[in-house]
Amino acid sequence: MNGRQVIQKSLDQAQFVVQAYLQDLTDAELLERPVPGANHIAWQLGHLIKSEHQMVEAAFPGSMPPLPAGFAQRYTSETAKLDDPAAFHAKAEYLQLYGQQRAATLAVLERITDEDLDRPGPEAYRSYAPTLGHLLALQALHSLMHAGQWAVVRRKLGRAPLF
């Protein structure tokens, strides 16, 4: 297995976990916070979609499908405090956008070489993603980090552990 394949498998596994944790949650349950002051799942999903789009697009211009108009502005540190369902999207929209962005990230992996993984990442992200390999691998890690928070919400809602 080469480096690109390892990243691809990590992205696939992260997507599996994300989908499993979200499969039986309602739109209303996406607004449940694990504890006061923590971000709810709806905001986190928008944040993940926005982040993957911005990072991969910065590294590989023209590679990512556009986000809906105004989407990025709806997922900032200020909007994380909101609880109004009208401020967020429906679960189906999140899943569609997440899938589109992830498919584009996987397409990037298919067309680059293992040597490309060692190239410097975009300057804006270099402090935590110094190479393109780091930046691409980060997409899986970022999703899983947030999904770990969703496990707590699921338990709070009375759902049995999935993993």
C-alpha positions as semicolon CSV with decimal commas, in nm:
position;residue;x (nm);y (nm);z (nm)
1;M;0,000;0,000;0,000
2;N;0,132;0,346;-0,086
3;G;0,084;0,675;0,095
4;R;-0,209;0,786;-0,118
5;Q;-0,385;0,456;-0,054
6;V;-0,336;0,490;0,322
7;I;-0,490;0,839;0,315
8;Q;-0,774;0,714;0,094
9;K;-0,851;0,427;0,334
10;S;-0,845;0,671;0,627
11;L;-1,088;0,902;0,447
12;D;-1,317;0,608;0,367
13;Q;-1,314;0,485;0,727
14;A;-1,383;0,834;0,861
15;Q;-1,677;0,869;0,623
16;F;-1,812;0,532;0,740
17;V;-1,800;0,647;1,105
18;V;-1,958;0,984;1,024
19;Q;-2,245;0,821;0,836
20;A;-2,300;0,560;1,109
21;Y;-2,321;0,823;1,383
22;L;-2,562;1,036;1,181
23;Q;-2,783;0,767;1,029
24;D;-3,062;0,770;1,287
25;L;-3,038;1,129;1,412
26;T;-3,312;1,375;1,322
27;D;-3,261;1,734;1,212
28;A;-3,372;1,846;1,558
29;E;-3,124;1,611;1,728
30;L;-2,839;1,766;1,528
31;L;-2,895;2,077;1,741
32;E;-2,840;1,893;2,070
33;R;-2,527;2,008;2,251
34;P;-2,331;1,749;2,451
35;V;-2,283;2,008;2,727
36;P;-2,359;2,381;2,748
37;G;-2,113;2,581;2,541
38;A;-2,007;2,288;2,320
39;N;-2,086;2,299;1,949
40;H;-2,385;2,102;1,824
41;I;-2,359;1,852;1,540
42;A;-2,532;2,077;1,284
43;W;-2,268;2,347;1,325
44;Q;-1,988;2,089;1,329
45;L;-2,108;1,937;1,002
46;G;-2,111;2,275;0,832
47;H;-1,769;2,347;0,976
48;L;-1,630;2,015;0,845
49;I;-1,773;2,074;0,497
50;K;-1,645;2,432;0,488
51;S;-1,301;2,334;0,618
52;E;-1,247;2,046;0,376
53;H;-1,358;2,263;0,087
54;Q;-1,128;2,552;0,183
55;M;-0,818;2,344;0,261
56;V;-0,828;2,113;-0,038
57;E;-0,924;2,397;-0,274
58;A;-0,632;2,604;-0,144
59;A;-0,394;2,315;-0,210
60;F;-0,547;2,210;-0,544
61;P;-0,727;2,510;-0,700
62;G;-1,033;2,418;-0,902
63;S;-1,061;2,071;-0,748
64;M;-1,359;2,119;-0,516
65;P;-1,724;2,166;-0,609
66;P;-1,855;2,507;-0,502
67;L;-2,047;2,537;-0,180
68;P;-2,392;2,698;-0,185
69;A;-2,388;3,078;-0,176
70;G;-2,337;3,202;0,179
71;F;-2,260;2,857;0,319
72;A;-1,916;2,941;0,460
73;Q;-2,049;3,249;0,637
74;R;-2,305;3,035;0,822
75;Y;-2,030;2,834;0,995
76;T;-1,810;3,069;1,192
77;S;-1,715;3,087;1,560
78;E;-1,999;3,338;1,604
79;T;-2,265;3,115;1,448
80;A;-2,156;2,819;1,664
81;K;-2,349;2,980;1,950
82;L;-2,681;2,976;1,762
83;D;-2,956;2,726;1,837
84;D;-3,219;2,845;1,588
85;P;-3,292;2,560;1,345
86;A;-3,345;2,816;1,066
87;A;-2,977;2,914;1,092
88;F;-2,868;2,566;0,986
89;H;-2,925;2,311;0,712
90;A;-3,119;1,985;0,710
91;K;-2,927;1,663;0,767
92;A;-2,989;1,554;0,407
93;E;-2,821;1,872;0,280
94;Y;-2,521;1,821;0,505
95;L;-2,481;1,463;0,392
96;Q;-2,505;1,560;0,027
97;L;-2,248;1,840;0,060
98;Y;-2,018;1,630;0,278
99;G;-2,030;1,351;0,019
100;Q;-1,957;1,589;-0,268
101;Q;-1,660;1,746;-0,095
102;R;-1,521;1,410;0,015
103;A;-1,558;1,266;-0,337
104;A;-1,361;1,561;-0,473
105;T;-1,089;1,509;-0,211
106;L;-1,067;1,142;-0,309
107;A;-1,046;1,242;-0,677
108;V;-0,746;1,463;-0,593
109;L;-0,577;1,166;-0,429
110;E;-0,631;0,956;-0,743
111;R;-0,456;1,203;-0,970
112;I;-0,152;1,298;-0,764
113;T;0,159;1,094;-0,692
114;D;0,309;0,980;-0,365
115;E;0,587;1,230;-0,428
116;D;0,327;1,508;-0,438
117;L;0,236;1,424;-0,078
118;D;0,574;1,566;0,031
119;R;0,518;1,903;-0,140
120;P;0,457;2,197;0,094
121;G;0,097;2,262;0,190
122;P;-0,066;2,603;0,146
123;E;0,097;2,869;0,363
124;A;-0,226;2,938;0,555
125;Y;-0,232;2,581;0,689
126;R;0,137;2,503;0,706
127;S;0,165;2,536;1,086
128;Y;-0,045;2,218;1,128
129;A;-0,037;2,072;0,775
130;P;0,318;2,133;0,649
131;T;0,280;1,908;0,344
132;L;0,003;1,814;0,103
133;G;0,005;1,468;0,260
134;H;-0,058;1,617;0,603
135;L;-0,338;1,835;0,465
136;L;-0,514;1,544;0,295
137;A;-0,475;1,310;0,594
138;L;-0,608;1,585;0,818
139;Q;-0,947;1,561;0,647
140;A;-1,002;1,213;0,792
141;L;-0,867;1,308;1,135
142;H;-1,081;1,621;1,151
143;S;-1,398;1,425;1,073
144;L;-1,317;1,161;1,333
145;M;-1,233;1,419;1,599
146;H;-1,579;1,571;1,561
147;A;-1,748;1,232;1,530
148;G;-1,606;1,146;1,872
149;Q;-1,811;1,435;2,010
150;W;-2,119;1,299;1,835
151;A;-2,083;0,971;2,023
152;V;-2,143;1,167;2,344
153;V;-2,452;1,335;2,197
154;R;-2,583;0,996;2,087
155;R;-2,546;0,859;2,440
156;K;-2,715;1,170;2,582
157;L;-3,005;1,101;2,345
158;G;-3,029;0,741;2,471
159;R;-2,870;0,571;2,169
160;A;-2,660;0,259;2,222
161;P;-2,290;0,275;2,136
162;L;-2,215;0,185;1,775
163;F;-1,847;0,101;1,805
